[in-house]
Amino acid sequence: MRNKVNIRFFDVIISTIILTILGPIMIIIFILCLIESGSPIFIQNRVGKNQKPFKLFKFRTMRLDTPAMPSHLVNKKSVLKFGAIIRSLKLDELLMFQNLHIAHFFGCS
């Protein structure tokens, strides 16, 4: 139990530092995604440790009307212009630190 508390403490501290440092970049990405798609955040239900469901937050990189399927199978025209840029730089994944901060990852909650 103590190890679990230590890991959670470390997760919160590190994710807080990263979110603070990268916050301005995330705000810019949020605004640009909002302008291009109208809905800047993509939320997906996933199954985590011990089959516990959680919501995964990412910046939206595809059009809203894109069918629900693996991204490598989706028509390339579904990817937004700005979405292609943030995907290539892996910036669409920045919101995962928010997931870590609110204990959605690793079953530490």
SVG drawing of the C-alpha trace seen along z (x, -y; Angstrom):
<svg xmlns="http://www.w3.org/2000/svg" viewBox="-20 -30 28 37">
<polyline fill="none" stroke="black" stroke-width="0.4" points="0.0,0.0 2.8,-2.4 4.5,-1.8 1.2,-2.6 0.9,-5.9 4.5,-6.8 3.9,-6.1 0.7,-8.2 2.5,-11.1 5.3,-10.9 2.7,-10.9 0.9,-14.0 4.1,-15.9 5.6,-15.1 2.4,-15.7 1.8,-19.0 5.3,-20.2 4.8,-19.1 1.3,-20.6 2.6,-23.9 5.6,-24.0 3.6,-22.9 0.4,-24.7 0.9,-27.7 1.7,-25.3 -1.4,-23.3 -3.6,-26.4 -2.3,-27.4 -3.0,-23.9 -6.4,-24.0 -7.3,-27.3 -6.0,-26.2 -7.9,-22.9 -11.0,-24.8 -10.7,-27.1 -10.2,-24.3 -12.6,-21.6 -15.0,-23.4 -14.3,-20.7 -10.7,-20.6 -10.7,-17.7 -11.2,-14.0 -12.5,-11.8 -12.3,-8.0 -13.4,-5.3 -10.7,-2.8 -10.2,0.1 -7.3,-0.1 -5.7,2.0 -8.0,4.6 -10.5,3.9 -11.3,0.5 -12.7,-1.9 -11.3,-5.4 -11.6,-8.3 -8.6,-9.1 -8.2,-12.8 -6.4,-13.9 -6.4,-16.9 -8.6,-16.3 -6.7,-15.6 -9.6,-14.3 -12.9,-15.7 -15.9,-15.2 -17.7,-13.0 -14.8,-10.5 -16.0,-6.9 -14.9,-5.2 -12.1,-2.9 -8.3,-2.7 -6.7,-5.9 -4.4,-4.0 -7.5,-2.6 -9.2,-6.0 -9.1,-7.9 -6.3,-10.5 -8.7,-13.2 -10.3,-12.9 -7.1,-14.3 -7.3,-18.0 -4.5,-20.2 -3.4,-21.3 -4.1,-17.8 -1.5,-16.4 1.1,-18.8 0.4,-18.1 0.3,-14.3 3.6,-14.4 5.1,-16.2 3.1,-13.9 1.6,-17.0 -1.9,-15.5 -0.7,-13.2 0.0,-16.1 -3.3,-15.7 -2.2,-12.3 -0.4,-14.2 -3.9,-15.4 -5.0,-11.7 -2.0,-10.9 -2.7,-13.8 -6.3,-12.7 -5.2,-9.0 -6.7,-7.5 -3.5,-5.7 -1.7,-2.8 -4.5,-1.9 -3.0,-4.1 -6.3,-5.7"/>
</svg>
